[in-house]
Each structure stands twice: as structure tokens, then as C-alpha cells.
Amino acid sequence: MAHYPDIQLHIDGAWRTTQDSLPILNPASAQEIGLLPVASRADLDDALAAAARGFRIWSQTAPAKRAEIMLRAARLMRDRNEEIAQAITLEHGKPLTEARMEVIRGCEFFEWDAGEAVRTYGRVIPSAPGIKYIVLHRPIGMVAAFSPWNFPMSQPSRKVAGALAAGCSIILKAAEETPAGAVHIARAFHDAGLPAGVLNLVFGVPADISSHLIPQSQTRLVAFTGSTAVGKQLTELAARHMKPVLMELGGHAPVVVCDDVDPVQAAITSATRKMRNAGQVCTSPTRFYVHESIYKPFAQAFAETAAALHVGDGFDPSTQMGPLANRRRPDALEALSEDARAKGARMLTGGHRMTGDGYFFAPTVIAEAPDDARAMREEPFGPFAIINPVASLDEAIEKANALPFGLAAYGFTHSARNADRLAEELEAGNVSINTLEASVAETPFGGVKDSGYGREGGAEGLSHYTIVKTISHLVG
Ligand code: NAD
């Protein structure tokens, strides 16, 4: 039996339990695996006071020292990869191999931002004799961060890495359904020697926590990853209190498949990638616009690949796709499937729950979905792909850009002209050609339109966690 950690809050460098708790379920069996502590108002106030003290210490800590502690914590997480991965598979359901990769990816975020910590250069502005103008990038202050359940370890890593590298303290409210990844992060930083109060971890009722933390005077940035609907609510609240936000929200990524590629190869690559993390990825390729000349073999190979995937418990080594992470997802996907069928889409495979106690849903591929099908507009956030034929690149680009989302977009082509058009014209923060990878630690990641704003990672990532401070110094 895999080990699941004792889930506690981490406030002011100490672990604490709470009076109230909620069950944590294994989505492969719907069985309880642990208890989630629910933070009270007093716990949150303690976290705020601790984070204010933590900010005073950490913002005055040399960047090289900050980087050293971050790298030590990342090393500990790499050493604990198996333990963390097992906890993630237990609480989230994803195959153990994917959980192991997620831990490495989370460590890469820390390692990249640790490198950036020592490179937050300011500049000296040329000036008249006797006066100096200096631009500094200073840590913004305490960050209130909210991370979702789809990547229990790498999602919180993004926010903790950015905050700590910049010299900020943070209160992280990680996902209630998948708390273990964040607990392991807090544990690794505790063991790596992070001063008390710099990283505080809470769980509870999400709206109660955000509505209490965001208005506080010491909260200087609101960083959220999750749905567009909640992102807009938190942005409104933040605006009322004049707090900047970093919002990484939903997507509904289009994939344009041009007529110059091998349709079978592109379909196999696409179907495999689509079902990674059971499709619960904000950059998941979802709307495939395939040139009509290669549409049939593409759709067939895609559906066959999806249907052949072995769906099961993430601990079974033969499993290629696990259950969905919570009870809401199969309900949502069932509704989208029924609606698509009713509106005349062709169901190539799936579209139904699978037997068993867990939240299993069959890999689903629909074709020729009309624009008024709900799945064409609502992010399925699950193992659900839509394949539609198009007559031209113009039509594909127009349809790809038709939704209010703009996080990731993809294209398959060997034509330099097509590739250039896709790169220029697809409305998304991240456009990938001939690869379905949209984000790595060294590249900036984030959305346009309803997919949010701000960037995480890359050389841009720390800019949200810092403020620009101009010093004018009249010398003598
Ligand atoms: P949801 O919008 O209720 O919750 C998403 C996340 O936001 C959860 O982690 C939740 O704890 C948090 N949250 C919700 N209300 C909050 C509040 N008032 N204050 C602070 N945090 C709050 O939706 P859900 O049912 O958990 O997930 C469904 C949708 O969320 C998906 O369809 C997908 O669009 C989106 N989602 C996106 C990502 C992403 O990586 N962008 C990740 C997870 C979910």
C-alpha cells in the first residue's frame, strides 16, 4: 500500500491540525485515504502575521542564499520523488509514471526560478552630473496564491518558486482534493532551512479563504490557477482592493492539422497527448481542425489510439490513463457527451462512464461537432477530443480563434509558410508547431483573452512578483 502523508496546515514554520476536517478520496476507488484540515479564521490570521514576519526576513536575504535554499529543497524533492509520486497517484489517480514526471517538472520550476533569483537586474539610467537614477526590482510583498488539483505538485511549485525566488513570502491555498503535493513542497522547504513564515500552507473552504486573504493590506499579489469563472471573481475582488493579479485560467486549445503532414502519425501523437493526465490539463489539445483531404485517416487513427488506451488504477503498471480526479468531472463529461450526441456530432469512441467505484470515464472522441454543441465552447477538461474537417488554413485559423480562450494553440505542418501563419495568427499565449508541449520551465507561460494574464516561468516569470522602484539620488 502506498504511503499517504498526514495532511496538516503549515504556518509560521510549524505543522498544525485543525478542529474541522474533510475526507480526502482516492478517485480510483472513491475510498477515503486521509483527512484534510480546514483552516479557521484564526489559522488564516496566524498565517497572515507569519507571512508579514517572513517577508521582512526573506526580502532581506541575499538572492544567492535564497537560490541555495530553493535548490536544496528541489534536491530533497527529487530524492523523495517516489514517495511524492505515490501520494499524488493516490489522491489524483494519474498513472505513477506521470506522477513521477510531474515531480521532476515541479523541481525544474524551482531550479529555473532559483537561477532567476540572482538575475533580477535593475539598471542605471544615464543622467546629468550630480544626480543618479537607478531602477531596482524589489519583491512585491506577500503573495496570496491558489493552486488547482490537476497537478498537485507542479502547479503549486510554479507559484511558490516565483514568490520565493523574488524574495516574497507566500500563503498558498492548495487544492483541497489533492493536498499532498503541496504538503511535500512545504516539508522540503522546511527541511532545506527556509525561515519560518516565508511559506505558509492552508486548506479549507476556497471562497472563505480567498475572500479573507485578498483584501488584507499585506497581500500584495493574488496568483491563481483554475477556471476562468473563479479567476474573474478573484480578479474583481482584487481590483476592489487594488491588488495586482496573476491569472492562469482555462483553455480550449485548438490544433490545426495541415494537409502536408502524415495524418496517422499526427493522430497517434495527438491522441496520446490528449489523454495525458486524463485530459485534465489547461493546455490539453481539444479542438482538432483537420484539412478535409486527410480528415478521415486522421480521425480513424485518433479514435483507434484513444480507444486502445488501457484505463485503470494509476498504480497498475499497464495503466495509460487513470480515473478523473473528482466526482464532478465524469458528471461534466457525461453532460457534454449527451449534448454533443443530441446536436448531431458523431461519437467515434467513448462518451460514457466506465464501470467500477472510481471516477473513470472512457477516452472520448467526437467528430463533426456543430458550433452550437456545448463542448465546442466549454472546456471539457477531461479525456475528450473534438475532430472537425476544414477546407482551408484560413477557415482553420478563424475557427481556432473563435472562442474567448487563448492559452495554448497547436499546429501540425511541414510548410514554413503555414507554420509562420499559425505562429503569427493563432491567438494564444503559447503556440506550438509539430509538438504538443506548450510549457517548460525556461519559457514564459500564460494566456490571452479569457485565459488570463501574466506569465509564469521563463525570464518573464519573476516580473509579477517584483515591483519597479526608481531611485533618484542627488549626490552632494
Ligand atoms: P472550480 O473553478 O470550482 O475550481 C478550480 C480551482 O479553483 C480549485 O482548485 C478550487 O479549489 C479553486 N477555487 C474555487 N473557488 C475558489 C475561490 N472562490 N477562491 C479561491 N479558490 C477557488 O472548478 P473545478 O470543478 O475544481 O474544476 C473545473 C474547471 O476548473 C475545469 O473545467 C477547468 O476549466 C478549470 N481548471 C483549470 C485548471 C488550470 O490549470 N487552468 C486547473 C483545474 C481546473
Boltz pocket constraint, residues with backbone or C-beta under 6 A from the ligand:
constraints:
  - pocket:
      binder: B
      contacts: [[A, 146], [A, 147], [A, 148], [A, 149], [A, 150], [A, 174], [A, 175], [A, 176], [A, 206], [A, 207], [A, 208], [A, 210], [A, 211], [A, 225], [A, 226], [A, 227], [A, 228], [A, 229], [A, 230], [A, 233], [A, 234], [A, 248], [A, 249], [A, 250], [A, 251], [A, 281], [A, 282], [A, 328], [A, 379], [A, 380], [A, 381]]
      max_distance: 6.0
